Amino acid sequence: MIEPDIIKDAEIEVLLKDIADVYDYDFTQYSKASLKRRLNRICIIDKFTSFAELRYRLINDASYLQRFIEEITVNVTEMFRDPLFYKALRTDILPSLGTYPFIRIWIAGCSTGEEAYSIAILLKEIGLYNQALIYATDINPGVLEKAAKGIFAAGPMRQYAENYILSGGSKDLSVYYISQYDHVRFHSDLKSKIIFSTHNLVSDASFNEFQLILCRNVLIYFDKDLQNRVFKLFDDSLQPLGYLALGAKETIRFSHLEHKYRQWNGEKIWKKISWES
Ligand SMILES: C[S@@+](CC[C@H](N)C(=O)[O-])C[C@H]1O[C@@H](n2cnc3c(N)ncnc32)[C@H](O)[C@@H]1O
């Protein structure tokens, strides 16, 4: 497919600098290839025929910013994504946290919440739900609103049910929701231990200490420098011997913090083994 080319490379830099100056949202260290695709997509959907039109709208209409953030960020997610990763959480990582009186988990870049509900289900099934608290954060308030409702399209549920079984689940996933026409509503007790909140990994500080941080399929959209800054934020937020989980295409290898972490069993999970600053 031929990609539309309304926005040129140099114009991307100009636009990102404008946004950083006017709104305090800094996308300058996001990967340019993905940004360019998303910006051209916005031009098509919102019918901007030139870079100047998009720039004018963004600078002069603050209410357009949220829509822009929604379009510029990739929100694709699913339940029990990479089932073997969830199996490792179920059988080893989460049970090893069971000795803490209180388990704090941070899901950074949680999108519409499918990951948070998956973790809540795991915690329930291994009997650790009541001592856990899940902070699920994202830069995009729109996806968090959807996450907090716990209502998902019915279409992908079959796939999620398969993922759940492959991750070691032994029930029918439908015990956790009720079906309503073309969507499903997860039982509200699943979200009683989840706090959904905005947090920008680029500009916001650490806000607690966690035993487990999941940030999956977010760092692939950041350049190396920004990835290193975010790893530092996670390191500051992770308790000694805590775990950091990343997405299938992400790694802490080659980062400034590689020496402080040991990979767990070839999974995309790293244990913090050194806490020197
Ligand atoms: C592809 S989704 C990943 C969702 C989920 N973690 C998963 O693996 O299925 C990426 C998410 O990162 C969020 N994101 C992008 N930039 C961010 C930032 N600076 N701070 C926090 N979240 C961000 C996006 O809004 C989006 O919801």
PDBQT file of the ligand as one rigid body, heavy atoms in Angstrom, charges set to zero:
ROOT
HETATM    1  C1  LIG A 301       0.670  -0.621  22.035  1.00  0.00    +0.000 C 
HETATM    2  S1  LIG A 301      -0.059  -0.053  23.536  1.00  0.00    +0.000 S 
HETATM    3  C2  LIG A 301       0.474  -1.310  24.660  1.00  0.00    +0.000 C 
HETATM    4  C3  LIG A 301      -0.642  -1.747  25.569  1.00  0.00    +0.000 C 
HETATM    5  C4  LIG A 301      -0.301  -2.877  26.534  1.00  0.00    +0.000 C 
HETATM    6  N1  LIG A 301       0.790  -2.538  27.397  1.00  0.00    +0.000 N 
HETATM    7  C5  LIG A 301      -0.007  -4.160  25.797  1.00  0.00    +0.000 C 
HETATM    8  O1  LIG A 301       1.160  -4.574  25.712  1.00  0.00    +0.000 OA
HETATM    9  O2  LIG A 301      -0.949  -4.781  25.274  1.00  0.00    +0.000 OA
HETATM   10  C6  LIG A 301       0.994   1.339  23.956  1.00  0.00    +0.000 C 
HETATM   11  C7  LIG A 301       0.411   2.253  25.027  1.00  0.00    +0.000 C 
HETATM   12  O3  LIG A 301       1.425   3.134  25.507  1.00  0.00    +0.000 OA
HETATM   13  C8  LIG A 301       0.840   4.385  25.767  1.00  0.00    +0.000 C 
HETATM   14  N2  LIG A 301       1.876   5.437  25.787  1.00  0.00    +0.000 N 
HETATM   15  C9  LIG A 301       2.511   5.999  24.740  1.00  0.00    +0.000 A 
HETATM   16  N3  LIG A 301       3.331   6.971  25.171  1.00  0.00    +0.000 NA
HETATM   17  C10 LIG A 301       3.236   7.004  26.529  1.00  0.00    +0.000 A 
HETATM   18  C11 LIG A 301       3.831   7.807  27.541  1.00  0.00    +0.000 A 
HETATM   19  N4  LIG A 301       4.700   8.762  27.236  1.00  0.00    +0.000 N 
HETATM   20  N5  LIG A 301       3.482   7.574  28.812  1.00  0.00    +0.000 NA
HETATM   21  C12 LIG A 301       2.569   6.605  29.134  1.00  0.00    +0.000 A 
HETATM   22  N6  LIG A 301       1.965   5.831  28.228  1.00  0.00    +0.000 NA
HETATM   23  C13 LIG A 301       2.294   6.024  26.928  1.00  0.00    +0.000 A 
HETATM   24  C14 LIG A 301      -0.158   4.551  24.633  1.00  0.00    +0.000 C 
HETATM   25  O4  LIG A 301      -1.149   5.520  24.934  1.00  0.00    +0.000 OA
HETATM   26  C15 LIG A 301      -0.707   3.139  24.485  1.00  0.00    +0.000 C 
HETATM   27  O5  LIG A 301      -1.881   2.970  25.233  1.00  0.00    +0.000 OA
ENDROOT
TORSDOF 0
